[in-house]
Amino acid sequence: MVVRPEFAEAPVPARVLGENAAVMPLAGPAALVSAVAADALRLRRLLDEALDSVG
């Protein structure tokens, strides 16, 4: 979950990130990233990519 005050005015758009991850806006100034991967290293990379994509 990523919480930032600026998301209250401009929510993060819902989108798919590759085949195994998605970003979804939440009520309030937050976004949720959901991801699955075969191992912890790949999961960490997916989550880092998602964090970079939300700014």
URFEN-V848524 format. One record per pair of residues at least 6 apart in sequence whose ideal C-beta (glycine too) atoms are under 7 Angstrom apart, sorted by the first residue. I is the first residue (numbers start at 1). J is the second residue. Records with the same first field share a line. If there is no record, write none. Layout:
# URFEN-V848524
I->J / J
This chain:
# URFEN-V848524
1->30 / 32
2->30 / 31 / 51 / 54
3->29 / 30
4->29
5->29
7->29 / 30 / 31
8->28 / 29
11->25
12->23 / 25 / 31 / 54
14->23 / 24 / 25
15->22 / 23
16->22
17->23 / 49 / 50 / 53
20->35 / 36 / 37 / 46
21->33 / 34 / 35 / 46 / 50
22->34
23->31 / 33 / 50 / 53 / 54
24->31 / 32 / 34
25->31
26->32
31->54
33->47 / 50
35->43 / 46 / 47 / 50
37->43 / 46
